[in-house]
Structures are given as C-alpha cells and as structure tokens.
C-alpha cells in the first residue's frame, strides 16, 4: 500500500474509531489521521504477532480496514486510560 493510501486509510479509520468511541478527544483532522495511522500499525503488529497474518497489504481489503479500525479503537482506549478521560457527558 502506498503512503497516500495509508494516510487516507488512517484518516477514515481514525474518524470511524472516534465515532464508535465518542468523547472529548484532542485534535482535529491531523490528530485523527495520526490516530488512524498509528492504530493501523498497532493493529497490523498485533494481527501479525497473534495470528501470523499480514492484514495491511491492500487498500480495499476488508482485513486492512478492520485491523486499522480495531487498532485505532485500542489506541483511543489506551489514550483515555492514560489521561483519565471518560466518554461523552
């Protein structure tokens, strides 16, 4: 997957993760993209370590999207645990 495709995947998956876990998280479009990209890398690492899979090969692959969204969700949960933030009030 190319760098532009990976950034677009990160932006969309970061936004989906923020919709699934609403709350007062910092940042705008750049932070959302970073959450998605780091989440995709984290999800890809975990999928490779746990299931011996390579999920981030293609942009239109369902496994790429689910891995990136799952990784972004894990990243948001960790961020909120570290900073002590709760969900939407």
Backbone as CSV, one residue per row, in Angstrom:
resi,resn,N_x,N_y,N_z,CA_x,CA_y,CA_z,C_x,C_y,C_z
1,UNK,0.861,-1.162,0.000,0.000,0.000,0.000,0.912,1.232,0.000
2,UNK,0.564,2.220,-0.802,1.356,3.434,-0.870,1.131,4.346,0.329
3,UNK,1.989,5.327,0.477,1.922,6.225,1.634,0.650,7.066,1.621
4,UNK,0.219,7.544,0.454,-1.003,8.345,0.373,-2.217,7.494,0.731
5,UNK,-2.270,6.274,0.218,-3.369,5.369,0.549,-3.374,5.049,2.038
6,UNK,-2.199,4.877,2.612,-2.108,4.574,4.044,-2.590,5.763,4.881
7,UNK,-2.272,6.991,4.455,-2.746,8.180,5.170,-4.254,8.334,5.043
8,UNK,-4.799,8.054,3.874,-6.254,8.123,3.688,-6.941,7.059,4.534
9,UNK,-6.387,5.847,4.531,-6.915,4.778,5.379,-6.882,5.198,6.842
10,UNK,-5.777,5.798,7.272,-5.661,6.250,8.663,-6.675,7.329,9.004
11,UNK,-6.889,8.269,8.101,-7.862,9.340,8.350,-9.271,8.787,8.494
12,UNK,-9.660,7.929,7.579,-11.016,7.378,7.619,-11.206,6.465,8.827
13,UNK,-10.242,5.605,9.096,-10.363,4.681,10.234,-10.268,5.405,11.569
14,UNK,-9.454,6.460,11.637,-9.413,7.277,12.855,-10.745,7.963,13.113
15,UNK,-11.378,8.456,12.055,-12.687,9.089,12.199,-13.746,8.073,12.615
16,UNK,-13.702,6.882,12.040,-14.653,5.834,12.428,-14.460,5.447,13.890
17,UNK,-13.219,5.331,14.326,-12.945,4.987,15.723,-13.460,6.071,16.665
18,UNK,-13.323,7.346,16.268,-13.827,8.430,17.116,-15.343,8.459,17.149
19,UNK,-16.000,7.990,16.077,-17.467,7.906,16.066,-17.932,6.756,16.954
20,UNK,-17.223,5.631,16.900,-17.589,4.464,17.718,-17.384,4.757,19.197
21,UNK,-16.299,5.457,19.544,-15.999,5.827,20.927,-16.065,7.353,21.066
22,UNK,-17.279,7.894,21.160,-17.369,9.358,21.249,-16.806,9.861,22.576
23,UNK,-16.318,11.044,22.532,-15.742,11.667,23.719,-15.014,12.926,23.329
24,UNK,-14.435,13.581,24.295,-13.721,14.823,24.056,-12.239,14.539,23.884
25,UNK,-11.902,14.020,22.725,-10.504,13.734,22.419,-9.881,14.954,21.763
26,UNK,-8.600,15.157,21.959,-7.944,16.331,21.385,-7.754,16.193,19.886
27,UNK,-7.610,17.334,19.249,-7.156,17.341,17.876,-8.236,17.436,16.834
28,UNK,-7.777,17.768,15.663,-8.631,17.879,14.506,-8.313,16.787,13.506
29,UNK,-8.233,17.183,12.258,-8.062,16.217,11.179,-6.677,15.554,11.213
30,UNK,-5.658,16.297,11.585,-4.301,15.728,11.616,-4.172,14.701,12.738
31,UNK,-4.695,15.021,13.911,-4.631,14.075,15.036,-5.490,12.854,14.751
32,UNK,-6.642,13.055,14.107,-7.486,11.920,13.732,-6.748,11.008,12.764
33,UNK,-6.024,11.606,11.815,-5.239,10.816,10.875,-4.124,10.070,11.601
34,UNK,-3.472,10.730,12.532,-2.401,10.074,13.288,-2.941,8.922,14.126
35,UNK,-4.118,9.112,14.722,-4.746,8.033,15.492,-5.009,6.839,14.583
36,UNK,-5.516,7.090,13.380,-5.783,6.003,12.447,-4.522,5.322,11.949
37,UNK,-3.490,6.104,11.632,-2.245,5.527,11.120,-1.539,4.718,12.204
38,UNK,-1.410,5.297,13.384,-0.769,4.566,14.486,-1.614,3.360,14.880
39,UNK,-2.930,3.517,14.840,-3.820,2.390,15.115,-3.669,1.281,14.091
40,UNK,-3.505,1.648,12.820,-3.307,0.646,11.773,-1.987,-0.099,11.974
41,UNK,-0.946,0.637,12.329,0.347,-0.009,12.585,0.241,-0.923,13.807
42,UNK,-0.398,-0.430,14.863,-0.584,-1.246,16.072,-1.429,-2.480,15.775
43,UNK,-2.531,-2.296,15.060,-3.381,-3.430,14.702,-2.667,-4.424,13.808
44,UNK,-1.880,-3.929,12.853,-1.116,-4.819,11.987,-0.073,-5.608,12.750
45,UNK,0.588,-4.943,13.698,1.570,-5.633,14.534,0.901,-6.720,15.375
46,UNK,-0.235,-6.379,16.001,-0.932,-7.360,16.832,-1.463,-8.525,16.004
47,UNK,-2.006,-8.233,14.814,-2.508,-9.314,13.952,-1.370,-10.217,13.499
48,UNK,-0.225,-9.630,13.196,0.922,-10.434,12.793,1.463,-11.278,13.934
49,UNK,1.483,-10.704,15.136,2.017,-11.423,16.296,1.064,-12.513,16.781
50,UNK,-0.229,-12.232,16.781,-1.195,-13.182,17.331,-1.667,-14.219,16.320
51,UNK,-1.874,-13.789,15.063,-2.497,-14.676,14.082,-1.596,-14.998,12.896
52,UNK,-0.355,-14.529,12.918,0.581,-14.739,11.816,-0.040,-14.307,10.483
53,UNK,-0.649,-13.109,10.505,-1.339,-12.576,9.335,-0.637,-11.318,8.842
54,UNK,-0.902,-10.947,7.605,-0.396,-9.709,7.007,-1.604,-8.909,6.530
55,UNK,-2.334,-8.237,7.424,-3.611,-7.635,7.059,-3.513,-6.309,6.312
56,UNK,-2.383,-5.641,6.301,-2.305,-4.317,5.702,-1.643,-4.346,4.322
57,UNK,-2.024,-5.309,3.506,-1.431,-5.435,2.181,-2.117,-4.557,1.138
58,UNK,-3.437,-4.533,1.135,-4.181,-3.836,0.103,-5.148,-2.834,0.714
59,UNK,-5.396,-1.736,-0.018,-6.270,-0.679,0.475,-7.715,-1.152,0.578
60,UNK,-8.197,-1.899,-0.401,-9.609,-2.299,-0.430,-9.868,-3.619,0.276
61,UNK,-8.925,-4.142,0.987,-9.101,-5.391,1.713,-9.871,-5.142,3.011
62,UNK,-10.869,-5.972,3.264,-11.660,-5.839,4.490,-10.783,-6.022,5.724
63,UNK,-9.824,-6.915,5.653,-8.954,-7.138,6.808,-8.115,-5.894,7.115
64,UNK,-7.717,-5.138,6.102,-6.971,-3.898,6.333,-7.812,-2.897,7.097
65,UNK,-9.052,-2.745,6.683,-9.942,-1.776,7.327,-10.279,-2.185,8.755
66,UNK,-10.593,-3.460,8.956,-10.933,-3.917,10.310,-9.729,-3.838,11.239
67,UNK,-8.561,-4.154,10.725,-7.340,-4.063,11.525,-7.053,-2.628,11.918
68,UNK,-7.186,-1.701,10.977,-6.916,-0.293,11.259,-7.939,0.286,12.233
69,UNK,-9.202,-0.043,12.061,-10.231,0.448,12.978,-10.036,-0.142,14.366
70,UNK,-9.766,-1.441,14.438,-9.521,-2.081,15.736,-8.309,-1.501,16.446
71,UNK,-7.246,-1.277,15.709,-6.055,-0.674,16.304,-6.311,0.748,16.781
72,UNK,-7.086,1.519,16.014,-7.416,2.884,16.419,-8.300,2.886,17.667
73,UNK,-9.207,1.919,17.768,-10.041,1.812,18.972,-9.184,1.485,20.193
74,UNK,-8.257,0.559,20.031,-7.344,0.218,21.141,-6.534,1.446,21.539
75,UNK,-6.056,2.179,20.556,-5.268,3.376,20.834,-6.090,4.428,21.580
76,UNK,-7.344,4.638,21.189,-8.193,5.606,21.892,-8.481,5.167,23.329
77,UNK,-8.718,3.879,23.519,-8.965,3.374,24.877,-7.717,3.566,25.738
78,UNK,-6.548,3.265,25.190,-5.304,3.477,25.933,-5.084,4.951,26.237
79,UNK,-5.348,5.818,25.265,-5.197,7.261,25.474,-6.090,7.748,26.616
80,UNK,-7.335,7.290,26.622,-8.262,7.715,27.682,-7.880,7.137,29.033
81,UNK,-7.337,5.929,29.055,-6.894,5.338,30.316,-5.697,6.089,30.877
82,UNK,-4.801,6.498,30.002,-3.611,7.212,30.460,-3.946,8.627,30.924
83,UNK,-4.795,9.312,30.167,-5.121,10.692,30.501,-6.266,10.819,31.488
84,UNK,-6.972,9.716,31.747,-8.063,9.762,32.713,-9.351,10.343,32.158
85,UNK,-9.492,10.407,30.848,-10.713,10.954,30.244,-11.773,9.889,30.171
86,UNK,-12.993,10.315,30.299,-14.144,9.416,30.201,-14.868,9.698,28.902
87,UNK,-15.943,8.941,28.659,-16.755,9.121,27.450,-17.512,10.427,27.463
88,UNK,-18.389,10.595,26.484,-19.170,11.833,26.340,-20.113,11.999,27.518
89,UNK,-20.241,13.236,27.963,-21.153,13.524,29.086,-22.158,14.551,28.661
